[in-house]
Amino acid sequence: MNKVIKLLWFLLFPTCNSFSQTCVIGKIIGDAIYVGADSRLRYTLSTAGEDDAISYDSICKIYSIGQFNFAVVGYASKQSIDCAMTACTTDTSFEDIINDYSTKFHSFLNKDIQAGEDVDFGKFPAFVASHQPVLSQIVFFGVQGDSLFMEEVYTTLTTNDFLFDVNFYSLVTNSYAGGHIEDILSQLDDPQTWIGDPREIIKSLIRKEISLHPEEVGEPIVVIKVTTKKTEYLDKGICN
């Protein structure tokens, strides 16, 4: 029997109001950046003439290259990771990395979408600033000069007479949340939430989403801490 394996590195098509099967939370607190992510990977095994079977695995969603780090959320995340890895390896500033990443990922997505890939764009919520469907997010973070840096990049899609165009929006921020966060939004915005150990707070928030969406968000949880002096995985999970 001929099986075609379709690995959903894309981390998408959830069952509730989120465009990504993941949960990533980032926060600058004091002199450190803390970023945490789940490790769930859900994919389908398609067999001719039979219903798709759902299987699960784990994937690292936080990456560190020297002083540069990033976490991915959304459609085509494997390609997003590849583009970000290349940019972080070859560029020397966050500005250059983000420009390089956006160019490379834009090129891939345009080819992918124009090739007629079957993407249900109704699954993607509108990005507030542009009112366009959000395909993916990536948050870059680390040290820029003597300062901590965190910038999120949204990839959105516009349509005009059945022609697609990919657009990028970025936002420098001191906090980030992507994927399944609909159940913890009020906590993320509450200063009282962040009183205590940031590592344990982030893990607790992600575990709440795990408990509510176990098929799309799952252990192990990875947490990374960045200061101007060093970068360390507080919980490494499956990340090397």
N, C-alpha and C positions, 0 to 999 in steps of 0.2 A: 504494500500500500504506500503510495507516494505522499509523503507529508511535506507541506510547505510551512516552515517555521517563520512567523512574523514577530520579531522581538520588538515590543513596544518601548524602545528607548525613548519614544516620544513622551511617555509619562502623561498621557492625556485621556480624554473620554471618561471622566468620572461620572458617578451616578447622582451627584448633587451639585450645588452652586459653586463650582470651582473648575478652572480650566486645566488643572494639573493634578496628577496623582502623587502628591508630595506635600511636605510642609517644611518650609525654610524660614527661620527667624534670625534676624541680625539686630544688634543693638550696640551703640557706643555708650559705654558707661565709664565715667571717670577717664582714666588714662588707658583704656583697653577697648577693643572691639571683640564682641562675642557673637559667633554665628553657629547656629545649630541646624541640623537637618535629619530627617528620617532616612531610611535606606530601602524603602519598598520599591520593587520593580514588578509590575504586573504585565504579563504578555499573553498572547493567544497562540495556540497550536492549531493551525487550520488543516483539516483533512478533507480531501475531495469527497463530496457527498454526505459529509457529516457536520454536525454543529461544532463551532469553535469550542475548544477546551481552554479554560483559564488556568494559567500556571503562575508561580511566583518565584522571585529570586531577590537578590539584593544588589544595590549599585551605590557607589560612592557619589555623592552630590556636591561635595566641597573639595576644592583643589587648591594646592599651595605650590607656587613656583617662586622661590626666592622671597622677595618682599611683596609679591603680588599674589592675591588670592581671589577666588570667585566661587559662587554657588549658582546652580542652574535650576530653572523651573520652566516647564512647558513643552510645547511642540518641538520636535526635532532636537531633543536635548543632546543626543550623541554628537550631532553635527555642531551644535552650539558649543559643546565642550571642546571639540577639535579646533574650532575657530579661536576660542579663547586661549587654549593651550599654546597655539602657534603665536598669537599676539603677545602673550605673557613671556614667551621665550625669546622673541625677537625685538620687542620694544622696550624702552627704558623709562616711560612715564605712563601714568594712568590715562592721560589725555590721548597719547598715541595708541595705547592698547585699545581703548574704547573705539576710537576711529577705525583702527585696523580690524577689530572684531566686527564692527557694524558693516564694514565694506565686504568682508569675507562671508558673513552670515547672510547678508543681503543677496549676494551673488548666488549662494546655494538655494535660498528660499525661492528666489525668482525662477530658477531653473526647475526646482521641485514642483512648484505650483503650476507653472506654465506647462509642465509635462503632463498635467492632468491628474496629479495624485488625488486620491479620494479622501478629502478632508471635510469633515462636517463643521463648517465655520459657525454654525449656530450654537456650538458648544462653548464658544469663547465669549466671555463677557466683554463689554465695551470698556476701553480705557477712558478714564474720566476726562482727561485733557483733550482727547481727540475724538471721542465717541466712536472709535473704530475697534474692531475685534482685536483682542490681545492674543498673539500666537505664543509668545514666550517672554520670559524675563531672565535676566542674569544680574547678579549683584557682584560688583568688583569691590574689593576692600583690601586695606593694607596700610603701609606707611608711605607718605609722600613728603619728602624732605624730613622735617622734624614733626610732622603732624599726622594724625590718623585720617584715613580717607575711606569713604564709602559712597559708591554711586551705583544706582540701579538703572538698567537699560531695558526699556519695554520695546518689543517688536510688535507692530500692529499691521493690519492689512486693510487696504481700501479697495473697493471694487467700482468699476465704471464701465458700463456696457460689457459686462462679463470679462473685463480685463482686470488683473490683480496687480497691486503695487504694494511693496513692503516698505514700511516706514519705521524709524527709530526715534524714541524719545528717552532722554536721560534725566536723572534727578539726583543731585548730591543730597545726601540725607544722613541723619544720625540713627535711623532705625529702618528696618526692612522686614516685610513679611510677605511670603508668596505661597501659592498653592492652596491647600485646605487650611484656611484661617478664619472661615466664616463663624466658627463656634467660639473663637477666642478674641474676636476683634475688640470687644469692650475691655477685656483684660489688657490687651496690648497697649491701649491708649490710656490706661489708668496708671498714674505714677506710683500708686501703692503696690502695684504688681511687681515693681522692680526693686522693692526693698528686700535685700537678702543676697544670696549667692546667685549671680547671673547664670552660671552654669546650670544650677538646679532649677532655676525659674524657667529657663528655656526648655529644658528637658520635660518639666512638668506640663508646659503649654503644648508641646508636641505630643506628649502622651495623651492629652485630652483629645486631640484630633485622631490619634491612633485608636482610642477607645470608641470613637464615633464612626470612623471610616477605616476599619481594620483591613479591608481589601485594597485600599489605596494609599494608606499611610502605615508604616510599620517599623519595628525595631530592626537592627540596632540604631540608636541615635548617635550621631557624630556631633561633637562640639569642638570648635577651634577658638583660641584666644590669641589676639594680636596686640602687641604693644610696640612702642618705638624701639624696644630693645630686642624682642624676639617674637617668634610665632610658634605656638605649641598646640598640639591636639590634646584637649583635656579628656575627651572620649574619642578614641580613634575609630572604633567600630571596624568596618571593612576597608577604610581608607588607608592607603600605604603612606 
